[in-house]
Amino acid sequence: MTVDGACSYFVLMESSRRFKPPWTLVRENSECYVVRDANGVTLAWLYCRDDAQRYSFGVSKLSSDEARRIGKAIARTPEFLMPRQGFYPRGGGPRWRADRPYHVALEDRYVREHWDEIYALCKLNSLPFNATGEVIKNDGVWRVYEFTWQMDAILFWDRFEGRWLRGTEFHFPERPENLPVLKPLENWPKSNPRNLR
């Protein structure tokens, strides 16, 4: 796994070699967790030492709990990247791009009232939302945002009360089960309706 999500995707999903889901996390021994695919191929080792804090070298070691949590996140990679039924690419149109095919519309008033929270939460969770500049008038004014990855678009759609777009029409797919939870903002002030007047 790498820091660059695109690189990780191509290594894991576009390779000629397939790593069959589901991926599982196994405690190999007292100092190592292992992530394996359904065929038993080892995908990642996570080394840990719970007694490492006693020594100066312990700063660079993971605890067993940290290694377990990171391993569980890696094991969810196929689930995160798999296509979700009902959440289709937008399709043609002047604002559609092949490299960013998933579009979500947020109501203009909602964006204005919650912009700081939207921006901060997306930055914290590495959701790369990009405004297309397109405005749709459909029972209100809606602003359109585009995404490369389907799951990023679904998380954005779900968290910010958006509308899924197919062509120029709103689409209302069912919320998928077991969506990953976005990391919450720490100490975020609750919005005061009086400030919106």
N, C-alpha and C positions, 0 to 999 in steps of 0.2 A: 504494500500500500504506500502511496505517496501523498504528499500534501496537495498536489495538483489533482483535483477530481477528474479532469479530463484524461490525464495520464493513467490514473487508476482504472477508469472505465475501459480504456483501450487495452490495457494489460489483461484485465479480467474477462471482458466480454467480447472484444473484437479479435482476440487471439484465435489462431486456428485450433488451439487446444481448448477444450471446454471443461469447466469445473462445475460438475453437476450439483445443483441444489437438491436438498437443503444442506447448508453448511452447519457443522456442529462444533461446539467448544468442548474440549476434553482436558481434564487436569492430568497431564502426563506424569508428573511427579511433584514433589514439594517445591520445586524451583521453576516449573514451566507449565504454561497452558499451551494447547495446540488447537488450531482451527483446521478442520478437515472437511473436504467435500463429501458427497454421497458415495463416491467410489473409494474413499479412504486416502485420497491424495492430500498431503499436508500443505496447507496454504500459508500458514503463519505460525511462528513460535513467539510466545510472550514470556520472557524470563522475569522472575520475581524472587524477592527474598524478604521475608517478614522481619528478619533480625538485622537487616542491612543498616537500619537507623543507628545502630550502636557504633558503627564505624564511619570513618570519613568518606569512604567510597559509596556509602549508602545514599547519598544525595542523588546519584545518577541511576538508582535502581527503582523499579516499580514494586509496590507492595502487592500481595496476592489479590487484594480487593481491586486495586487499580488495573492489574493485568486481566482479571476476570471481566471487568466492565468494558475494557477496550476490546477484549476478545469477543464478547457478546455483540458489540457494535460491528465488528468485522464480519461476524457470522450472519448478520442481517443484510449484508451488501446485495445478494441476489434479490431478496425481497424488496429492497429499496429501488432497484433498477428495473424490476420486471414491469411490463405494461399493465395498467389497471383498466379493467373493463369499463366501458362507458366514458372514459376520458380520452377522447380521440384528438388527433391534431386538428387544428382549425380548418385546414383546407385552403383553397385558393383565395385570391383577393389582393388588392394593392399593398396591404400591410403584412402579408404573410411571407415569411422567409423559411426556406428549407432547413436552415441551421437553428431556427428558433420557432418551432411549429406550434407551440402551445400558448394560447392566449387566454387571459383572465381579465374581466372588466370589473372595476370597482366604482361604486357610485361617487360622483364628484364631491358631494357634500361629505360623505364618509371620509374620503381622502383628505379633504381640507381640515376636518375635525380631528383626524388621527394621524396626520402625516409624520409627526415626530416619533410616535410609537411604531408606525409601520417601518420607517427608515431604520430605527434603532434595533427593532426585533429582527428584521431581515439581515442587517449587518452582523448581529450576534450569532445568527444561525446560518450564515453564509448562503442566503437565498438571493441569487443575482437577478433581481427583478429589473426590467428595463421598460420604460414607457415608450410606446410606439408613436405617441403623438396623436393617435386616432381618438376621436370623440364619437360616441354612439348615443343617440337620443331614443330612449325606449323606456317610457314611464320614468323619466328623469334623465339626467346627464351622466354618462359613464365614461371613465378613462380606461384605456386598454394597456395591459402590460404583457410582455412576451418572455418566454422561457425556452431554454434548450432541453432541459430534462423534465419529463412528465411529473415525477414526484415533487420537484421544486414547485411546479405550477399547482399541483394538488394541495400542497401544504399552504401555499399562499392563498388559494381559493378558499380553503377551509377556515383558515385563521382570520381572514379579513372580510368575510361575508361577501365573497365575490360571485360573479356569474361566469360559467364556462362558456367559451365561444366556439361555435361551429359555423363557419362562414360569417354572416352578420347576425345570426340568430343566437339567442341565449339557449343554453343546453343545461338540463338539470339532472346530472348523474347522481346516483346514490353515493353517499359518503362511504369510502372503503373502510373495512374493519381493520383494527390494529394499525392505524396511521401512526408513524413516529411522532413523538411529542416534541414540540419546539422548546428550546431552552427559554425560560421566562426571563424577563428583564428584572434585575434586582432593584428594589426600592423605587419602582416607577410610580409617580404620583397618579392618583385616580383623576380622570378628567372631570372638571366641574362644568355642568351645563351653563352656568352663568357666564363663563368665559367665552362661550360661543355666540353670545348675543352682540 
